[in-house]
Amino acid sequence: MSSPYDDLPATEWRHVTEELLDAHPLSRERIVQVVRSAWASIFRSRIGDLVIGTDIFPQPQVLGFFLHELIPVELAKEEPGWRRGSGAEKDAEFPSPNDHAGRQDDAHHRRRGRR
């Protein structure tokens, strides 16, 4: 999978990031809210009787894993249409209107015995 940052000098990365954020279907503020909600979930979590951030302090890689898992779940809970991705999909998926129309068309043809 290629990256929008491939072959670009680091001085261009901020510009690319701004363009990606501007093109995202969620506002920057909403993205921040969802990420903060995921962080709050982490710090409400317990492992046995131990509280994360109070009794135990996971390594950054572990926290990154938690965020990777929780952000799509939080997004799916709070934003209609979003769901957690699976397999080769992205971490969080929002079906495009074309995907929705295609599924409706498929369902129509199945009902009529065409597919």
Secondary structure as UniProt FT lines:
FT   TURN            4..7
FT   HELIX           10..12
FT   HELIX           13..23
FT   HELIX           28..44
FT   STRAND          46..47
FT   TURN            48..49
FT   STRAND          50..52
FT   TURN            53..55
FT   HELIX           60..78
FT   TURN            80..81
FT   STRAND          83..84
FT   TURN            87..88
FT   STRAND          92..93
FT   HELIX           97..111
FT   TURN            112..113
//
